[in-house]
Amino acid sequence: MTAKQFFHGKAFKCIIVILIIVLVCGIFLAFCDSLFAVSDEERTSRAMSKLYDEEVTAHNITDDIPDEVETEMTYSTVKAFYSVENGDYVVQIAGKQGYGGSVTCWVVVQDDGTKVTGIGTVIAQSSENTGESFLSNLGDEDFERFSVDYEDGIVYDYGFANDTSTTHGEGYVSTGASKSYRGVCNAVNGAIDFVNSYLEYLAASPVASEEVAA
């Protein structure tokens, strides 16, 4: 077959058609990705609207977390940290040992400036927990339990105990999602420990405390 025959043949025409289809699909997918992409700011705004009944202003202070304050703990990992205008802190944190891995939660942490004094709203966004197929078994009352049961020194253990799939925690609650609930508990426990450590650091470092207040 000569080059001229090839360029006028069906094989070449098929290749051109396929290339055009690939190009058009690539452009379309890029357009859709840009159109439907959710920015970090939008994701944060959506989370805050679920955490609070009224509009609040929250400042991302993740980059201001001092090296002395651990963000990687035994059963949780801090992903983002926010200071809210009403005095609360909001921690986006992944609780380990869920059903499909870690369970990412947003946790409102209340304090008196020196230590944690309570837990506000807790949510686990399904968009960030696609591996947690049993997460939907947890209802509003299961998340509200963190706020209702809070007391100084509490360690939440409503699901399975850590490092086991057969032993229930001391505060076990039957939900049909014991592993996912364990992940949520680890997230909330981690948020408390993290904020307490952060407040202790501020108390011991007047300069850092003044910078945060500013």
PyMOL commands that place a pseudoatom at each C-alpha (Angstrom):
pseudoatom trace, name=CA, resn=MET, resi=1, chain=A, elem=C, hetatm=0, pos=[0.000, 0.000, 0.000]
pseudoatom trace, name=CA, resn=THR, resi=2, chain=A, elem=C, hetatm=0, pos=[1.347, 3.398, -0.986]
pseudoatom trace, name=CA, resn=ALA, resi=3, chain=A, elem=C, hetatm=0, pos=[1.214, 6.443, 1.290]
pseudoatom trace, name=CA, resn=LYS, resi=4, chain=A, elem=C, hetatm=0, pos=[-1.392, 7.994, -1.011]
pseudoatom trace, name=CA, resn=GLN, resi=5, chain=A, elem=C, hetatm=0, pos=[-3.597, 4.915, -0.752]
pseudoatom trace, name=CA, resn=PHE, resi=6, chain=A, elem=C, hetatm=0, pos=[-3.228, 4.917, 3.042]
pseudoatom trace, name=CA, resn=PHE, resi=7, chain=A, elem=C, hetatm=0, pos=[-4.260, 8.555, 3.420]
pseudoatom trace, name=CA, resn=HIS, resi=8, chain=A, elem=C, hetatm=0, pos=[-7.294, 7.967, 1.220]
pseudoatom trace, name=CA, resn=GLY, resi=9, chain=A, elem=C, hetatm=0, pos=[-8.196, 4.668, 2.834]
pseudoatom trace, name=CA, resn=LYS, resi=10, chain=A, elem=C, hetatm=0, pos=[-10.780, 3.805, 5.487]
pseudoatom trace, name=CA, resn=ALA, resi=11, chain=A, elem=C, hetatm=0, pos=[-8.130, 3.073, 8.165]
pseudoatom trace, name=CA, resn=PHE, resi=12, chain=A, elem=C, hetatm=0, pos=[-6.795, 6.627, 8.060]
pseudoatom trace, name=CA, resn=LYS, resi=13, chain=A, elem=C, hetatm=0, pos=[-10.312, 8.092, 8.147]
pseudoatom trace, name=CA, resn=CYS, resi=14, chain=A, elem=C, hetatm=0, pos=[-11.135, 5.950, 11.196]
pseudoatom trace, name=CA, resn=ILE, resi=15, chain=A, elem=C, hetatm=0, pos=[-7.994, 7.157, 12.969]
pseudoatom trace, name=CA, resn=ILE, resi=16, chain=A, elem=C, hetatm=0, pos=[-8.950, 10.786, 12.275]
pseudoatom trace, name=CA, resn=VAL, resi=17, chain=A, elem=C, hetatm=0, pos=[-12.483, 10.213, 13.575]
pseudoatom trace, name=CA, resn=ILE, resi=18, chain=A, elem=C, hetatm=0, pos=[-11.169, 8.555, 16.763]
pseudoatom trace, name=CA, resn=LEU, resi=19, chain=A, elem=C, hetatm=0, pos=[-8.702, 11.398, 17.346]
pseudoatom trace, name=CA, resn=ILE, resi=20, chain=A, elem=C, hetatm=0, pos=[-11.475, 13.975, 16.936]
pseudoatom trace, name=CA, resn=ILE, resi=21, chain=A, elem=C, hetatm=0, pos=[-13.710, 12.080, 19.379]
pseudoatom trace, name=CA, resn=VAL, resi=22, chain=A, elem=C, hetatm=0, pos=[-10.880, 11.833, 21.931]
pseudoatom trace, name=CA, resn=LEU, resi=23, chain=A, elem=C, hetatm=0, pos=[-10.130, 15.552, 21.545]
pseudoatom trace, name=CA, resn=VAL, resi=24, chain=A, elem=C, hetatm=0, pos=[-13.780, 16.578, 21.931]
pseudoatom trace, name=CA, resn=CYS, resi=25, chain=A, elem=C, hetatm=0, pos=[-14.249, 14.307, 24.962]
pseudoatom trace, name=CA, resn=GLY, resi=26, chain=A, elem=C, hetatm=0, pos=[-11.093, 15.687, 26.572]
pseudoatom trace, name=CA, resn=ILE, resi=27, chain=A, elem=C, hetatm=0, pos=[-12.290, 19.268, 26.108]
pseudoatom trace, name=CA, resn=PHE, resi=28, chain=A, elem=C, hetatm=0, pos=[-15.742, 18.357, 27.451]
pseudoatom trace, name=CA, resn=LEU, resi=29, chain=A, elem=C, hetatm=0, pos=[-14.329, 16.615, 30.539]
pseudoatom trace, name=CA, resn=ALA, resi=30, chain=A, elem=C, hetatm=0, pos=[-12.008, 19.533, 31.257]
pseudoatom trace, name=CA, resn=PHE, resi=31, chain=A, elem=C, hetatm=0, pos=[-14.962, 21.915, 30.993]
pseudoatom trace, name=CA, resn=CYS, resi=32, chain=A, elem=C, hetatm=0, pos=[-17.081, 19.783, 33.345]
pseudoatom trace, name=CA, resn=ASP, resi=33, chain=A, elem=C, hetatm=0, pos=[-14.241, 19.485, 35.832]
pseudoatom trace, name=CA, resn=SER, resi=34, chain=A, elem=C, hetatm=0, pos=[-13.884, 23.255, 35.894]
pseudoatom trace, name=CA, resn=LEU, resi=35, chain=A, elem=C, hetatm=0, pos=[-17.637, 23.805, 36.054]
pseudoatom trace, name=CA, resn=PHE, resi=36, chain=A, elem=C, hetatm=0, pos=[-18.377, 21.409, 38.891]
pseudoatom trace, name=CA, resn=ALA, resi=37, chain=A, elem=C, hetatm=0, pos=[-15.137, 21.657, 40.890]
pseudoatom trace, name=CA, resn=VAL, resi=38, chain=A, elem=C, hetatm=0, pos=[-15.598, 22.718, 44.508]
pseudoatom trace, name=CA, resn=SER, resi=39, chain=A, elem=C, hetatm=0, pos=[-12.922, 25.025, 45.873]
pseudoatom trace, name=CA, resn=ASP, resi=40, chain=A, elem=C, hetatm=0, pos=[-11.553, 24.645, 49.401]
pseudoatom trace, name=CA, resn=GLU, resi=41, chain=A, elem=C, hetatm=0, pos=[-13.256, 27.917, 50.306]
pseudoatom trace, name=CA, resn=GLU, resi=42, chain=A, elem=C, hetatm=0, pos=[-16.623, 26.687, 49.067]
pseudoatom trace, name=CA, resn=ARG, resi=43, chain=A, elem=C, hetatm=0, pos=[-16.203, 23.359, 50.827]
pseudoatom trace, name=CA, resn=THR, resi=44, chain=A, elem=C, hetatm=0, pos=[-15.378, 25.169, 54.074]
pseudoatom trace, name=CA, resn=SER, resi=45, chain=A, elem=C, hetatm=0, pos=[-18.346, 27.506, 53.667]
pseudoatom trace, name=CA, resn=ARG, resi=46, chain=A, elem=C, hetatm=0, pos=[-20.680, 24.540, 53.177]
pseudoatom trace, name=CA, resn=ALA, resi=47, chain=A, elem=C, hetatm=0, pos=[-19.299, 22.830, 56.273]
pseudoatom trace, name=CA, resn=MET, resi=48, chain=A, elem=C, hetatm=0, pos=[-19.723, 25.964, 58.408]
pseudoatom trace, name=CA, resn=SER, resi=49, chain=A, elem=C, hetatm=0, pos=[-23.318, 26.351, 57.255]
pseudoatom trace, name=CA, resn=LYS, resi=50, chain=A, elem=C, hetatm=0, pos=[-23.993, 22.827, 58.514]
pseudoatom trace, name=CA, resn=LEU, resi=51, chain=A, elem=C, hetatm=0, pos=[-22.173, 23.401, 61.790]
pseudoatom trace, name=CA, resn=TYR, resi=52, chain=A, elem=C, hetatm=0, pos=[-23.952, 26.639, 62.690]
pseudoatom trace, name=CA, resn=ASP, resi=53, chain=A, elem=C, hetatm=0, pos=[-27.556, 27.772, 62.375]
pseudoatom trace, name=CA, resn=GLU, resi=54, chain=A, elem=C, hetatm=0, pos=[-26.417, 31.321, 61.619]
pseudoatom trace, name=CA, resn=GLU, resi=55, chain=A, elem=C, hetatm=0, pos=[-23.734, 32.712, 59.360]
pseudoatom trace, name=CA, resn=VAL, resi=56, chain=A, elem=C, hetatm=0, pos=[-20.336, 32.861, 61.020]
pseudoatom trace, name=CA, resn=THR, resi=57, chain=A, elem=C, hetatm=0, pos=[-16.904, 34.025, 60.014]
pseudoatom trace, name=CA, resn=ALA, resi=58, chain=A, elem=C, hetatm=0, pos=[-14.182, 31.414, 60.327]
pseudoatom trace, name=CA, resn=HIS, resi=59, chain=A, elem=C, hetatm=0, pos=[-10.476, 31.970, 59.752]
pseudoatom trace, name=CA, resn=ASN, resi=60, chain=A, elem=C, hetatm=0, pos=[-8.266, 29.153, 58.542]
pseudoatom trace, name=CA, resn=ILE, resi=61, chain=A, elem=C, hetatm=0, pos=[-5.323, 29.057, 60.958]
pseudoatom trace, name=CA, resn=THR, resi=62, chain=A, elem=C, hetatm=0, pos=[-3.954, 25.699, 59.864]
pseudoatom trace, name=CA, resn=ASP, resi=63, chain=A, elem=C, hetatm=0, pos=[-0.672, 27.267, 58.785]
pseudoatom trace, name=CA, resn=ASP, resi=64, chain=A, elem=C, hetatm=0, pos=[-0.334, 28.852, 62.235]
pseudoatom trace, name=CA, resn=ILE, resi=65, chain=A, elem=C, hetatm=0, pos=[-0.308, 25.553, 64.109]
pseudoatom trace, name=CA, resn=PRO, resi=66, chain=A, elem=C, hetatm=0, pos=[3.034, 25.509, 65.932]
pseudoatom trace, name=CA, resn=ASP, resi=67, chain=A, elem=C, hetatm=0, pos=[5.393, 22.594, 65.456]
pseudoatom trace, name=CA, resn=GLU, resi=68, chain=A, elem=C, hetatm=0, pos=[5.144, 21.889, 69.183]
pseudoatom trace, name=CA, resn=VAL, resi=69, chain=A, elem=C, hetatm=0, pos=[1.457, 20.939, 68.826]
pseudoatom trace, name=CA, resn=GLU, resi=70, chain=A, elem=C, hetatm=0, pos=[0.966, 17.438, 67.415]
pseudoatom trace, name=CA, resn=THR, resi=71, chain=A, elem=C, hetatm=0, pos=[-1.410, 17.093, 64.461]
pseudoatom trace, name=CA, resn=GLU, resi=72, chain=A, elem=C, hetatm=0, pos=[-0.670, 13.393, 63.905]
pseudoatom trace, name=CA, resn=MET, resi=73, chain=A, elem=C, hetatm=0, pos=[-1.971, 11.425, 66.858]
pseudoatom trace, name=CA, resn=THR, resi=74, chain=A, elem=C, hetatm=0, pos=[-2.316, 7.715, 67.519]
pseudoatom trace, name=CA, resn=TYR, resi=75, chain=A, elem=C, hetatm=0, pos=[-5.911, 7.497, 66.347]
pseudoatom trace, name=CA, resn=SER, resi=76, chain=A, elem=C, hetatm=0, pos=[-6.492, 10.747, 64.459]
pseudoatom trace, name=CA, resn=THR, resi=77, chain=A, elem=C, hetatm=0, pos=[-4.933, 13.277, 62.108]
pseudoatom trace, name=CA, resn=VAL, resi=78, chain=A, elem=C, hetatm=0, pos=[-5.741, 16.999, 62.006]
pseudoatom trace, name=CA, resn=LYS, resi=79, chain=A, elem=C, hetatm=0, pos=[-6.418, 18.137, 58.438]
pseudoatom trace, name=CA, resn=ALA, resi=80, chain=A, elem=C, hetatm=0, pos=[-7.450, 21.772, 58.966]
pseudoatom trace, name=CA, resn=PHE, resi=81, chain=A, elem=C, hetatm=0, pos=[-7.980, 24.176, 61.855]
pseudoatom trace, name=CA, resn=TYR, resi=82, chain=A, elem=C, hetatm=0, pos=[-10.275, 27.200, 62.059]
pseudoatom trace, name=CA, resn=SER, resi=83, chain=A, elem=C, hetatm=0, pos=[-10.866, 30.002, 64.531]
pseudoatom trace, name=CA, resn=VAL, resi=84, chain=A, elem=C, hetatm=0, pos=[-14.493, 31.154, 64.609]
pseudoatom trace, name=CA, resn=GLU, resi=85, chain=A, elem=C, hetatm=0, pos=[-15.556, 34.715, 65.465]
pseudoatom trace, name=CA, resn=ASN, resi=86, chain=A, elem=C, hetatm=0, pos=[-17.737, 33.489, 68.363]
pseudoatom trace, name=CA, resn=GLY, resi=87, chain=A, elem=C, hetatm=0, pos=[-14.710, 32.031, 70.155]
pseudoatom trace, name=CA, resn=ASP, resi=88, chain=A, elem=C, hetatm=0, pos=[-15.104, 28.420, 69.021]
pseudoatom trace, name=CA, resn=TYR, resi=89, chain=A, elem=C, hetatm=0, pos=[-12.530, 26.376, 67.198]
pseudoatom trace, name=CA, resn=VAL, resi=90, chain=A, elem=C, hetatm=0, pos=[-13.463, 24.070, 64.336]
pseudoatom trace, name=CA, resn=VAL, resi=91, chain=A, elem=C, hetatm=0, pos=[-11.221, 21.111, 63.607]
pseudoatom trace, name=CA, resn=GLN, resi=92, chain=A, elem=C, hetatm=0, pos=[-11.375, 19.112, 60.404]
pseudoatom trace, name=CA, resn=ILE, resi=93, chain=A, elem=C, hetatm=0, pos=[-9.920, 15.829, 61.522]
pseudoatom trace, name=CA, resn=ALA, resi=94, chain=A, elem=C, hetatm=0, pos=[-9.684, 12.245, 60.324]
pseudoatom trace, name=CA, resn=GLY, resi=95, chain=A, elem=C, hetatm=0, pos=[-10.464, 9.600, 62.925]
pseudoatom trace, name=CA, resn=LYS, resi=96, chain=A, elem=C, hetatm=0, pos=[-8.638, 6.360, 62.234]
pseudoatom trace, name=CA, resn=GLN, resi=97, chain=A, elem=C, hetatm=0, pos=[-9.968, 2.795, 62.361]
pseudoatom trace, name=CA, resn=GLY, resi=98, chain=A, elem=C, hetatm=0, pos=[-13.314, 3.423, 60.707]
pseudoatom trace, name=CA, resn=TYR, resi=99, chain=A, elem=C, hetatm=0, pos=[-14.974, 0.808, 58.526]
pseudoatom trace, name=CA, resn=GLY, resi=100, chain=A, elem=C, hetatm=0, pos=[-13.157, 1.778, 55.331]
pseudoatom trace, name=CA, resn=GLY, resi=101, chain=A, elem=C, hetatm=0, pos=[-10.188, 3.574, 56.845]
pseudoatom trace, name=CA, resn=SER, resi=102, chain=A, elem=C, hetatm=0, pos=[-10.275, 7.019, 58.415]
pseudoatom trace, name=CA, resn=VAL, resi=103, chain=A, elem=C, hetatm=0, pos=[-13.489, 8.995, 58.947]
pseudoatom trace, name=CA, resn=THR, resi=104, chain=A, elem=C, hetatm=0, pos=[-13.106, 12.707, 58.229]
pseudoatom trace, name=CA, resn=CYS, resi=105, chain=A, elem=C, hetatm=0, pos=[-15.199, 14.886, 60.544]
pseudoatom trace, name=CA, resn=TRP, resi=106, chain=A, elem=C, hetatm=0, pos=[-15.764, 18.556, 61.262]
pseudoatom trace, name=CA, resn=VAL, resi=107, chain=A, elem=C, hetatm=0, pos=[-15.845, 19.134, 65.015]
pseudoatom trace, name=CA, resn=VAL, resi=108, chain=A, elem=C, hetatm=0, pos=[-16.872, 22.320, 66.814]
pseudoatom trace, name=CA, resn=VAL, resi=109, chain=A, elem=C, hetatm=0, pos=[-14.785, 22.643, 69.970]
pseudoatom trace, name=CA, resn=GLN, resi=110, chain=A, elem=C, hetatm=0, pos=[-15.773, 25.106, 72.705]
pseudoatom trace, name=CA, resn=ASP, resi=111, chain=A, elem=C, hetatm=0, pos=[-13.271, 26.477, 75.207]
pseudoatom trace, name=CA, resn=ASP, resi=112, chain=A, elem=C, hetatm=0, pos=[-12.709, 29.079, 77.905]
pseudoatom trace, name=CA, resn=GLY, resi=113, chain=A, elem=C, hetatm=0, pos=[-9.357, 30.209, 76.588]
pseudoatom trace, name=CA, resn=THR, resi=114, chain=A, elem=C, hetatm=0, pos=[-7.381, 27.726, 78.669]
pseudoatom trace, name=CA, resn=LYS, resi=115, chain=A, elem=C, hetatm=0, pos=[-9.012, 24.341, 78.012]
pseudoatom trace, name=CA, resn=VAL, resi=116, chain=A, elem=C, hetatm=0, pos=[-11.817, 22.619, 76.152]
pseudoatom trace, name=CA, resn=THR, resi=117, chain=A, elem=C, hetatm=0, pos=[-15.182, 23.061, 77.854]
pseudoatom trace, name=CA, resn=GLY, resi=118, chain=A, elem=C, hetatm=0, pos=[-17.547, 21.372, 75.424]
pseudoatom trace, name=CA, resn=ILE, resi=119, chain=A, elem=C, hetatm=0, pos=[-18.280, 19.920, 72.018]
pseudoatom trace, name=CA, resn=GLY, resi=120, chain=A, elem=C, hetatm=0, pos=[-20.674, 21.588, 69.618]
pseudoatom trace, name=CA, resn=THR, resi=121, chain=A, elem=C, hetatm=0, pos=[-21.885, 20.192, 66.319]
pseudoatom trace, name=CA, resn=VAL, resi=122, chain=A, elem=C, hetatm=0, pos=[-20.097, 17.207, 64.779]
pseudoatom trace, name=CA, resn=ILE, resi=123, chain=A, elem=C, hetatm=0, pos=[-20.587, 16.208, 61.146]
pseudoatom trace, name=CA, resn=ALA, resi=124, chain=A, elem=C, hetatm=0, pos=[-19.012, 13.595, 58.897]
pseudoatom trace, name=CA, resn=GLN, resi=125, chain=A, elem=C, hetatm=0, pos=[-19.391, 14.629, 55.274]
pseudoatom trace, name=CA, resn=SER, resi=126, chain=A, elem=C, hetatm=0, pos=[-20.258, 11.724, 53.004]
pseudoatom trace, name=CA, resn=SER, resi=127, chain=A, elem=C, hetatm=0, pos=[-18.335, 13.344, 50.133]
pseudoatom trace, name=CA, resn=GLU, resi=128, chain=A, elem=C, hetatm=0, pos=[-15.104, 12.893, 52.091]
pseudoatom trace, name=CA, resn=ASN, resi=129, chain=A, elem=C, hetatm=0, pos=[-15.908, 9.422, 53.404]
pseudoatom trace, name=CA, resn=THR, resi=130, chain=A, elem=C, hetatm=0, pos=[-16.785, 7.397, 50.336]
pseudoatom trace, name=CA, resn=GLY, resi=131, chain=A, elem=C, hetatm=0, pos=[-15.305, 4.245, 51.866]
pseudoatom trace, name=CA, resn=GLU, resi=132, chain=A, elem=C, hetatm=0, pos=[-17.628, 4.396, 54.877]
pseudoatom trace, name=CA, resn=SER, resi=133, chain=A, elem=C, hetatm=0, pos=[-20.622, 2.554, 53.464]
pseudoatom trace, name=CA, resn=PHE, resi=134, chain=A, elem=C, hetatm=0, pos=[-22.217, 2.176, 56.917]
pseudoatom trace, name=CA, resn=LEU, resi=135, chain=A, elem=C, hetatm=0, pos=[-21.859, 5.839, 57.879]
pseudoatom trace, name=CA, resn=SER, resi=136, chain=A, elem=C, hetatm=0, pos=[-25.476, 6.519, 56.883]
pseudoatom trace, name=CA, resn=ASN, resi=137, chain=A, elem=C, hetatm=0, pos=[-26.569, 4.257, 59.757]
pseudoatom trace, name=CA, resn=LEU, resi=138, chain=A, elem=C, hetatm=0, pos=[-25.516, 7.021, 62.157]
pseudoatom trace, name=CA, resn=GLY, resi=139, chain=A, elem=C, hetatm=0, pos=[-28.366, 9.459, 62.738]
pseudoatom trace, name=CA, resn=ASP, resi=140, chain=A, elem=C, hetatm=0, pos=[-28.449, 12.995, 64.092]
pseudoatom trace, name=CA, resn=GLU, resi=141, chain=A, elem=C, hetatm=0, pos=[-28.811, 11.718, 67.646]
pseudoatom trace, name=CA, resn=ASP, resi=142, chain=A, elem=C, hetatm=0, pos=[-25.604, 9.711, 67.290]
pseudoatom trace, name=CA, resn=PHE, resi=143, chain=A, elem=C, hetatm=0, pos=[-23.662, 12.863, 66.448]
pseudoatom trace, name=CA, resn=GLU, resi=144, chain=A, elem=C, hetatm=0, pos=[-25.483, 14.994, 69.033]
pseudoatom trace, name=CA, resn=ARG, resi=145, chain=A, elem=C, hetatm=0, pos=[-24.382, 12.510, 71.704]
pseudoatom trace, name=CA, resn=PHE, resi=146, chain=A, elem=C, hetatm=0, pos=[-20.900, 14.056, 71.712]
pseudoatom trace, name=CA, resn=SER, resi=147, chain=A, elem=C, hetatm=0, pos=[-22.262, 17.405, 72.816]
pseudoatom trace, name=CA, resn=VAL, resi=148, chain=A, elem=C, hetatm=0, pos=[-24.778, 15.998, 75.299]
pseudoatom trace, name=CA, resn=ASP, resi=149, chain=A, elem=C, hetatm=0, pos=[-22.347, 13.605, 77.001]
pseudoatom trace, name=CA, resn=TYR, resi=150, chain=A, elem=C, hetatm=0, pos=[-19.367, 15.930, 77.175]
pseudoatom trace, name=CA, resn=GLU, resi=151, chain=A, elem=C, hetatm=0, pos=[-17.552, 16.258, 80.469]
pseudoatom trace, name=CA, resn=ASP, resi=152, chain=A, elem=C, hetatm=0, pos=[-13.980, 17.133, 81.328]
pseudoatom trace, name=CA, resn=GLY, resi=153, chain=A, elem=C, hetatm=0, pos=[-11.645, 14.217, 80.603]
pseudoatom trace, name=CA, resn=ILE, resi=154, chain=A, elem=C, hetatm=0, pos=[-14.190, 12.196, 78.632]
pseudoatom trace, name=CA, resn=VAL, resi=155, chain=A, elem=C, hetatm=0, pos=[-13.017, 9.660, 76.049]
pseudoatom trace, name=CA, resn=TYR, resi=156, chain=A, elem=C, hetatm=0, pos=[-15.801, 8.764, 73.630]
pseudoatom trace, name=CA, resn=ASP, resi=157, chain=A, elem=C, hetatm=0, pos=[-16.063, 5.067, 72.790]
pseudoatom trace, name=CA, resn=TYR, resi=158, chain=A, elem=C, hetatm=0, pos=[-19.506, 4.438, 71.320]
pseudoatom trace, name=CA, resn=GLY, resi=159, chain=A, elem=C, hetatm=0, pos=[-18.375, 1.886, 68.725]
pseudoatom trace, name=CA, resn=PHE, resi=160, chain=A, elem=C, hetatm=0, pos=[-15.840, -0.903, 68.799]
pseudoatom trace, name=CA, resn=ALA, resi=161, chain=A, elem=C, hetatm=0, pos=[-12.843, -0.390, 71.050]
pseudoatom trace, name=CA, resn=ASN, resi=162, chain=A, elem=C, hetatm=0, pos=[-9.663, 0.527, 69.194]
pseudoatom trace, name=CA, resn=ASP, resi=163, chain=A, elem=C, hetatm=0, pos=[-7.584, -2.247, 67.652]
pseudoatom trace, name=CA, resn=THR, resi=164, chain=A, elem=C, hetatm=0, pos=[-10.361, -4.840, 67.785]
pseudoatom trace, name=CA, resn=SER, resi=165, chain=A, elem=C, hetatm=0, pos=[-13.399, -5.811, 65.736]
pseudoatom trace, name=CA, resn=THR, resi=166, chain=A, elem=C, hetatm=0, pos=[-15.061, -7.887, 68.441]
pseudoatom trace, name=CA, resn=THR, resi=167, chain=A, elem=C, hetatm=0, pos=[-14.925, -5.878, 71.658]
pseudoatom trace, name=CA, resn=HIS, resi=168, chain=A, elem=C, hetatm=0, pos=[-17.302, -2.983, 72.204]
pseudoatom trace, name=CA, resn=GLY, resi=169, chain=A, elem=C, hetatm=0, pos=[-16.185, 0.242, 73.846]
pseudoatom trace, name=CA, resn=GLU, resi=170, chain=A, elem=C, hetatm=0, pos=[-17.311, 0.946, 77.392]
pseudoatom trace, name=CA, resn=GLY, resi=171, chain=A, elem=C, hetatm=0, pos=[-19.836, 3.481, 76.128]
pseudoatom trace, name=CA, resn=TYR, resi=172, chain=A, elem=C, hetatm=0, pos=[-21.042, 1.245, 73.295]
pseudoatom trace, name=CA, resn=VAL, resi=173, chain=A, elem=C, hetatm=0, pos=[-24.207, 2.263, 71.470]
pseudoatom trace, name=CA, resn=SER, resi=174, chain=A, elem=C, hetatm=0, pos=[-25.859, -0.122, 69.001]
pseudoatom trace, name=CA, resn=THR, resi=175, chain=A, elem=C, hetatm=0, pos=[-25.993, 1.583, 65.596]
pseudoatom trace, name=CA, resn=GLY, resi=176, chain=A, elem=C, hetatm=0, pos=[-25.104, -1.023, 62.989]
pseudoatom trace, name=CA, resn=ALA, resi=177, chain=A, elem=C, hetatm=0, pos=[-22.011, 1.054, 62.209]
pseudoatom trace, name=CA, resn=SER, resi=178, chain=A, elem=C, hetatm=0, pos=[-19.665, 0.245, 65.088]
pseudoatom trace, name=CA, resn=LYS, resi=179, chain=A, elem=C, hetatm=0, pos=[-16.474, 0.660, 63.057]
pseudoatom trace, name=CA, resn=SER, resi=180, chain=A, elem=C, hetatm=0, pos=[-17.557, 3.931, 61.463]
pseudoatom trace, name=CA, resn=TYR, resi=181, chain=A, elem=C, hetatm=0, pos=[-18.721, 5.204, 64.861]
pseudoatom trace, name=CA, resn=ARG, resi=182, chain=A, elem=C, hetatm=0, pos=[-15.323, 4.278, 66.287]
pseudoatom trace, name=CA, resn=GLY, resi=183, chain=A, elem=C, hetatm=0, pos=[-13.709, 6.425, 63.599]
pseudoatom trace, name=CA, resn=VAL, resi=184, chain=A, elem=C, hetatm=0, pos=[-15.974, 9.350, 64.475]
pseudoatom trace, name=CA, resn=CYS, resi=185, chain=A, elem=C, hetatm=0, pos=[-15.202, 8.915, 68.186]
pseudoatom trace, name=CA, resn=ASN, resi=186, chain=A, elem=C, hetatm=0, pos=[-11.480, 8.905, 67.416]
pseudoatom trace, name=CA, resn=ALA, resi=187, chain=A, elem=C, hetatm=0, pos=[-11.926, 12.122, 65.444]
pseudoatom trace, name=CA, resn=VAL, resi=188, chain=A, elem=C, hetatm=0, pos=[-13.737, 13.890, 68.290]
pseudoatom trace, name=CA, resn=ASN, resi=189, chain=A, elem=C, hetatm=0, pos=[-11.319, 12.602, 70.923]
pseudoatom trace, name=CA, resn=GLY, resi=190, chain=A, elem=C, hetatm=0, pos=[-8.445, 13.783, 68.750]
pseudoatom trace, name=CA, resn=ALA, resi=191, chain=A, elem=C, hetatm=0, pos=[-10.023, 17.215, 68.295]
pseudoatom trace, name=CA, resn=ILE, resi=192, chain=A, elem=C, hetatm=0, pos=[-10.282, 17.622, 72.076]
pseudoatom trace, name=CA, resn=ASP, resi=193, chain=A, elem=C, hetatm=0, pos=[-6.678, 16.562, 72.654]
pseudoatom trace, name=CA, resn=PHE, resi=194, chain=A, elem=C, hetatm=0, pos=[-5.451, 18.776, 69.841]
pseudoatom trace, name=CA, resn=VAL, resi=195, chain=A, elem=C, hetatm=0, pos=[-7.249, 21.938, 70.982]
pseudoatom trace, name=CA, resn=ASN, resi=196, chain=A, elem=C, hetatm=0, pos=[-6.188, 21.364, 74.591]
pseudoatom trace, name=CA, resn=SER, resi=197, chain=A, elem=C, hetatm=0, pos=[-2.572, 21.087, 73.430]
pseudoatom trace, name=CA, resn=TYR, resi=198, chain=A, elem=C, hetatm=0, pos=[-2.959, 24.199, 71.300]
pseudoatom trace, name=CA, resn=LEU, resi=199, chain=A, elem=C, hetatm=0, pos=[-4.400, 26.199, 74.214]
pseudoatom trace, name=CA, resn=GLU, resi=200, chain=A, elem=C, hetatm=0, pos=[-1.641, 24.981, 76.524]
pseudoatom trace, name=CA, resn=TYR, resi=201, chain=A, elem=C, hetatm=0, pos=[0.909, 26.163, 73.991]
pseudoatom trace, name=CA, resn=LEU, resi=202, chain=A, elem=C, hetatm=0, pos=[-0.728, 29.608, 73.775]
pseudoatom trace, name=CA, resn=ALA, resi=203, chain=A, elem=C, hetatm=0, pos=[-0.819, 29.902, 77.562]
pseudoatom trace, name=CA, resn=ALA, resi=204, chain=A, elem=C, hetatm=0, pos=[2.889, 29.101, 77.754]
pseudoatom trace, name=CA, resn=SER, resi=205, chain=A, elem=C, hetatm=0, pos=[3.764, 31.448, 74.901]
pseudoatom trace, name=CA, resn=PRO, resi=206, chain=A, elem=C, hetatm=0, pos=[2.436, 34.999, 75.463]
pseudoatom trace, name=CA, resn=VAL, resi=207, chain=A, elem=C, hetatm=0, pos=[3.798, 36.185, 72.111]
pseudoatom trace, name=CA, resn=ALA, resi=208, chain=A, elem=C, hetatm=0, pos=[1.920, 33.439, 70.216]
pseudoatom trace, name=CA, resn=SER, resi=209, chain=A, elem=C, hetatm=0, pos=[-1.237, 34.203, 72.201]
pseudoatom trace, name=CA, resn=GLU, resi=210, chain=A, elem=C, hetatm=0, pos=[-1.043, 37.897, 71.261]
pseudoatom trace, name=CA, resn=GLU, resi=211, chain=A, elem=C, hetatm=0, pos=[-0.557, 37.019, 67.585]
pseudoatom trace, name=CA, resn=VAL, resi=212, chain=A, elem=C, hetatm=0, pos=[-3.658, 34.809, 67.608]
pseudoatom trace, name=CA, resn=ALA, resi=213, chain=A, elem=C, hetatm=0, pos=[-5.698, 37.512, 69.353]
pseudoatom trace, name=CA, resn=ALA, resi=214, chain=A, elem=C, hetatm=0, pos=[-4.588, 40.052, 66.741]
for i in range(1, 214): cmd.bond("trace and resi %d" % i, "trace and resi %d" % (i + 1))
show_as sticks, trace
zoom trace
